[in-house]
Amino acid sequence: MDKIKGTGVALVTPFLADGAIDFNGLSNVVNHVIEGGLDYLVVLGTTGETATLNTVEKDQVLAHVKEVNNGRLPIVVGIGGNNTAAIVEEFERVDLVGVDAILSASPYYNKPTQEGIYQHYKILAEHSPLPLVLYNVPGRTASNMTAQTTLRLAYDFENIVAMKEASGDLNQVMEIIKEKPSSFLVISGEDALNFPIIACGGAGVISVLANSQPKLTSNVVSLSLNSENEKARALHYKSLDFTNLLFAEGNPAGVKAALKLQGVCGDEVRMPLMKATDDLISALKEEMKTL
């Protein structure tokens, strides 16, 4: 799956003041990140506030990104949830023409056992029309997908091709990288850990930071993948304070505030999220001067 190596971006979904989707803003974001040199787009992930989009809106966002992208970059679409049967139905319903892979987060809220997580992905793998990317984000799902479960799935299903790892546990990440099949990709899901994860053998990142700073993010990743570690390390630490600010009041409030400062799109979010505070906006503005 060379199409999902390097730098992917977890696209935001811009909104207007009345809460409607800002399709002009979405066009601006897509063009902004493509012009910044990214490798692929990820649509309808957590950063896209997918939990607050209805079915029609999800279809509209995906269709719009396809149209604006116009075949320039590969597309990964997020299709997940905590109802296994409903996800299978989504595989059949969503227009996946022009999509290259599906990203599916480990089930949230239900807190399944490791066997439950395995059986969930087994069913998805048996029904998915596209390659599957696993997504472990215990800070949101309330359950960690262990290295053993990830490796079991990686070896048992050829169409499970990658893992977006956002556990924050480098020991777990390294265990997966050490024992995985050679073709299976481990992708960073936390911008603050992009450099160390790639240095350990990761294949890149699905990034929030790249919405605002696509060129910088892409440079860190490409330098890291090429083992130009001194240059990569310098850029990584240059952007680290800004990266941490993006998450200081929750995602995507921070990155949307940054995008508004850059004139790319607005900073509206949907309830129950709140827009970035004035203090955070001021801090982002100051930090952006160094970037």
C-alpha positions in Angstrom: 0.0 0.0 0.0 2.5 2.6 -1.2 -0.4 5.0 -1.6 -0.7 5.4 2.2 3.0 5.8 3.0 4.3 9.2 3.9 2.1 12.1 5.0 -1.7 11.8 5.1 -3.9 14.5 6.5 -7.0 14.0 8.7 -9.1 16.7 7.0 -11.2 19.1 9.0 -14.8 19.7 8.0 -15.3 23.5 7.9 -18.7 24.9 9.0 -20.5 28.2 8.6 -21.8 30.3 11.5 -25.2 28.7 11.2 -23.7 25.2 11.5 -24.0 24.2 7.8 -21.0 22.7 6.0 -18.8 25.3 4.4 -18.0 23.7 1.1 -16.0 26.7 -0.1 -13.9 26.3 3.0 -13.5 22.6 2.4 -12.3 23.3 -1.1 -9.7 25.7 0.3 -8.5 23.2 2.9 -8.1 20.4 0.3 -6.2 22.7 -2.1 -4.1 24.1 0.7 -2.9 20.6 1.8 -2.3 19.3 -1.7 -0.3 22.4 -2.6 1.7 21.7 0.6 3.0 18.5 -0.8 1.1 15.8 1.1 0.8 12.2 0.0 -2.9 11.3 0.6 -6.1 12.6 2.1 -8.2 11.1 4.9 -11.8 12.1 4.8 -14.5 11.7 7.6 -12.1 10.9 10.4 -12.3 12.2 14.0 -10.8 15.5 13.0 -13.6 15.9 10.5 -16.1 15.9 13.3 -17.8 12.9 11.7 -19.7 12.1 14.9 -21.8 15.2 14.3 -22.4 14.7 10.6 -25.6 12.9 9.4 -25.6 10.4 6.6 -26.4 12.9 3.9 -23.7 15.3 5.1 -21.1 12.5 5.1 -21.9 11.6 1.6 -21.7 15.3 0.6 -18.3 15.8 2.2 -16.8 12.7 0.6 -18.2 13.6 -2.8 -16.9 17.2 -2.5 -13.4 16.1 -1.6 -13.3 13.7 -4.5 -14.4 16.5 -6.8 -11.9 19.0 -5.6 -9.1 16.5 -5.4 -9.8 15.5 -9.0 -7.5 12.4 -8.8 -4.5 14.3 -7.6 -4.0 12.3 -4.3 -5.2 9.0 -3.0 -8.2 9.1 -0.7 -8.8 7.2 2.5 -12.3 7.4 4.0 -13.3 6.8 7.6 -16.0 4.2 8.1 -16.3 3.0 11.7 -18.4 2.8 14.8 -19.5 0.5 17.6 -22.1 -1.5 15.7 -20.3 -4.1 13.5 -23.3 -4.9 11.4 -24.0 -1.2 10.7 -20.4 -0.7 9.4 -20.9 -3.6 7.0 -24.0 -1.9 5.7 -22.0 1.3 5.2 -19.5 -0.6 3.1 -22.3 -1.4 0.8 -24.0 2.0 0.8 -21.2 4.5 0.5 -19.9 5.4 -3.0 -16.4 4.2 -2.8 -15.5 4.9 -6.4 -12.2 6.9 -6.3 -11.4 5.8 -2.7 -8.3 3.8 -2.1 -8.7 2.5 1.4 -11.0 2.5 4.5 -9.9 3.7 7.9 -11.9 2.1 10.7 -11.4 2.9 14.4 -11.7 0.2 17.1 -15.2 0.1 18.5 -15.8 2.8 21.1 -18.0 2.9 24.2 -18.9 -0.8 24.2 -15.4 -1.6 25.6 -15.1 -5.0 23.9 -12.5 -7.6 24.9 -9.5 -8.2 22.7 -11.4 -11.2 21.2 -14.3 -8.9 20.5 -12.1 -6.4 18.7 -10.5 -9.2 16.7 -13.9 -10.7 15.7 -15.2 -7.1 14.8 -12.3 -6.6 12.4 -12.6 -10.1 11.1 -16.1 -9.4 9.9 -15.1 -6.1 8.4 -12.2 -7.7 6.6 -14.5 -10.3 5.1 -16.9 -7.7 3.8 -14.7 -4.7 2.9 -14.4 -3.9 -0.8 -11.2 -2.0 -0.1 -8.0 -2.4 1.9 -8.6 -1.7 5.6 -6.5 0.5 7.9 -7.0 -0.3 11.6 -7.1 2.6 14.0 -6.2 2.4 17.7 -7.1 5.5 19.7 -7.8 4.4 23.3 -8.2 8.0 24.4 -11.4 8.1 22.5 -12.6 4.5 22.4 -12.0 3.7 26.1 -10.2 0.5 25.2 -6.7 -0.2 23.9 -6.1 -2.6 21.0 -3.1 -4.5 22.1 -0.1 -5.3 19.9 -1.0 -9.0 20.0 -4.5 -8.3 18.6 -3.1 -6.0 15.9 -0.5 -8.6 14.8 -3.1 -11.4 14.8 -5.2 -9.4 12.4 -2.2 -8.3 10.3 -1.2 -12.0 9.8 -4.7 -13.4 9.3 -6.1 -11.0 6.7 -4.3 -9.8 3.6 -6.6 -6.9 3.1 -5.9 -5.5 6.6 -2.9 -3.5 5.4 -2.0 -0.9 8.1 -2.5 0.4 11.6 -2.9 4.0 12.6 -1.5 3.9 16.1 -2.5 6.6 18.5 -2.1 4.9 21.8 0.9 7.1 22.8 2.6 3.9 23.9 6.0 3.7 22.1 6.7 0.2 23.5 3.4 -1.0 22.0 4.2 0.7 18.7 7.7 -0.9 18.6 6.4 -4.3 19.4 4.0 -4.1 16.4 6.8 -2.9 14.1 9.2 -5.6 15.3 6.8 -8.5 14.8 4.6 -7.3 11.9 4.5 -8.8 8.4 6.9 -6.9 6.1 4.0 -5.5 4.0 2.0 -4.2 7.0 2.3 -0.5 7.7 2.4 1.2 11.1 1.3 4.8 10.8 1.6 7.5 13.5 -1.7 8.8 14.8 -0.1 11.4 17.1 1.7 14.4 15.6 3.9 14.8 18.6 5.3 11.3 18.1 5.7 11.4 14.3 9.5 11.6 14.3 10.1 8.8 16.9 7.6 6.5 15.4 9.1 6.8 12.0 12.6 6.4 13.4 11.4 3.1 14.9 10.2 1.9 11.6 6.8 3.6 11.0 5.6 4.4 7.5 4.4 7.9 8.1 1.5 9.8 9.7 -2.2 10.6 9.4 -1.8 14.1 10.7 -3.9 16.9 12.2 -1.0 19.3 12.1 -0.9 18.9 8.3 -4.2 20.8 7.9 -2.4 23.9 9.0 1.2 23.2 8.2 1.3 20.7 5.3 4.8 21.5 4.0 6.4 21.4 7.4 4.7 18.1 8.3 5.6 16.6 5.0 9.2 17.7 5.3 9.5 16.1 8.8 8.1 12.8 7.5 10.1 12.7 4.3 13.3 13.5 6.0 12.6 10.9 8.7 11.8 8.2 6.1 15.0 9.0 4.3 17.0 8.7 7.6 18.0 12.3 7.5 17.5 12.3 11.2 19.3 15.5 12.2 17.3 17.7 9.9 14.1 15.9 10.7 14.7 16.2 14.4 15.3 19.9 14.1 12.0 20.5 12.3 10.2 18.2 14.6 11.2 20.2 17.7 10.6 23.5 15.9 7.0 22.5 15.4 6.4 20.7 18.7 5.1 23.6 20.8 2.7 24.6 18.0 1.6 20.9 17.7 0.8 20.7 21.4 -1.2 23.9 21.3 -3.4 22.4 18.6 -4.6 19.9 21.1 -4.7 22.1 24.2 -8.4 22.6 24.0 -9.4 19.6 22.1 -9.3 18.6 18.4 -10.2 20.1 16.0 -10.8 23.4 17.8 -7.1 24.2 17.8 -6.3 23.4 14.2 -9.5 25.2 13.0 -8.3 28.3 14.9 -5.0 28.1 13.1 -6.6 27.7 9.7 -8.7 30.8 10.4 -5.6 32.7 11.3 -4.1 31.6 7.9 -7.2 32.6 6.0 -7.9 29.1 4.8 -11.4 28.5 6.5 -13.4 29.5 9.5 -13.0 28.1 13.0 -16.6 27.0 13.7 -17.1 23.7 15.3 -20.3 21.7 16.1 -21.7 21.2 19.6 -20.7 19.8 22.0 -17.3 21.1 20.9 -16.4 24.7 21.6 -14.2 27.1 19.6 -10.7 27.9 20.7 -10.5 30.5 23.5 -8.9 33.9 22.9 -5.9 32.9 24.9 -5.3 29.8 22.7 -5.7 31.9 19.6 -3.1 34.4 20.8 -0.7 31.6 21.7 -1.2 30.0 18.2 -0.6 33.3 16.5 2.7 33.9 18.4 3.9 30.3 17.7 3.0 30.5 14.0 5.5 33.4 13.7 8.3 31.0 14.3 7.0 28.5 11.7 
